[in-house]
Amino acid sequence: MEKTGFANGLYDDAELDAKNINDKDQKITVLAKMIALVEMVLQEKQECKPTKIVAGLEPEKTNEFL
């Protein structure tokens, strides 16, 4: 984000520091924003779900997303 400005403003200051992302709900929020951004840029629905990523389920969909 610093070098390109891509996704600038998507995350607040607390979300930009991984040390602040401690609980499940915070992780889901950060991932949901990321998935929404990718869907917007690619203009296609992503099959992964942030709740499943955090739970460690459907790793093949998570890997495809990444």
C-alpha positions as CSV (number, residue, x, y, z in Angstrom):
1,M,0.0,0.0,0.0
2,E,2.8,2.4,0.8
3,K,4.5,1.9,-2.6
4,T,1.5,1.7,-4.9
5,G,-1.4,3.1,-3.0
6,F,-3.4,0.0,-3.8
7,A,-6.2,-0.7,-1.2
8,N,-5.2,2.6,0.5
9,G,-7.9,3.3,3.1
10,L,-9.3,-0.2,3.1
11,Y,-8.0,-1.0,6.6
12,D,-7.8,1.3,9.6
13,D,-4.6,1.8,11.5
14,A,-5.2,-1.0,14.0
15,E,-5.9,-3.5,11.2
16,L,-2.7,-2.7,9.5
17,D,-0.7,-4.0,12.4
18,A,-1.1,-7.8,12.7
19,K,-0.3,-7.7,16.4
20,N,-3.7,-6.0,16.9
21,I,-5.6,-8.8,15.1
22,N,-6.1,-11.2,18.0
23,D,-9.6,-12.7,18.0
24,K,-11.7,-14.6,15.5
25,D,-14.0,-11.7,14.7
26,Q,-11.2,-9.3,13.9
27,K,-9.6,-11.9,11.6
28,I,-12.9,-12.4,9.8
29,T,-13.4,-8.7,9.4
30,V,-9.9,-8.2,7.8
31,L,-10.4,-11.2,5.5
32,A,-13.9,-10.1,4.5
33,K,-12.5,-6.7,3.4
34,M,-9.7,-8.4,1.5
35,I,-12.0,-10.8,-0.3
36,A,-14.4,-8.0,-1.2
37,L,-11.6,-6.0,-2.7
38,V,-10.4,-8.9,-4.8
39,E,-13.9,-9.5,-6.0
40,M,-14.3,-5.9,-7.0
41,V,-10.9,-5.7,-8.8
42,L,-11.3,-9.1,-10.6
43,Q,-15.1,-8.6,-11.1
44,E,-15.7,-12.2,-10.1
45,K,-17.1,-13.9,-7.0
46,Q,-14.5,-15.7,-4.8
47,E,-15.5,-19.1,-3.5
48,C,-13.7,-18.7,-0.1
49,K,-15.4,-17.5,3.0
50,P,-13.6,-15.7,5.8
51,T,-15.3,-17.8,8.5
52,K,-14.1,-21.0,6.8
53,I,-10.6,-19.6,6.4
54,V,-10.3,-18.7,10.1
55,A,-11.7,-22.1,11.0
56,G,-9.1,-23.8,8.8
57,L,-11.8,-25.4,6.6
58,E,-11.8,-25.7,2.8
59,P,-8.1,-25.2,2.5
60,E,-8.3,-25.7,-1.3
61,K,-10.6,-22.7,-1.7
62,T,-8.3,-20.6,0.6
63,N,-5.3,-21.6,-1.5
64,E,-7.1,-20.8,-4.7
65,F,-7.9,-17.4,-3.3
66,L,-4.3,-16.7,-2.2
